[in-house]
Amino acid sequence: MLDKKDIEEIKEQLLEKKTKLEKKLSQIAIKDEDGNWEAKYVDQERDDDVNAIEIEEWTNQTSVVEVLVKDLEAVDIALEKIKHNTYGKCEVCGIDIPIERLRAFPEARTCTNCTLPE
Ligand SMILES: [Zn+2]
């Protein structure tokens, strides 16, 4: 079982990660009213060569945004679990996830033997 001190440390780690991810996201994306992140368009004009490159860049940016959003979601899920005292349990088999794994990967949702179904 995790003690209070462990949880506090992990929470700090998660919050720090969340801040970093949000900072990164805000540089390349904007949050809409529903709280969804959308990659920023570099330019709105559509009829020259430069714009084709920009659209390509934007597409790349979109996939970066997707990865960051996924990470951010995982961090949020972990923080939610801490709030509800369910943090540190494998979501598949229910055992306590070893503290070493949680320290290295605080948003882990399973133990090392399990993988989440897609
Ligand atoms: Zn498991």
Residues whose N, C-alpha, C, O or C-beta is under 5 A from the ligand:
A	BS01	ZN	C90 V92 C93 G94 T110 C111 C114
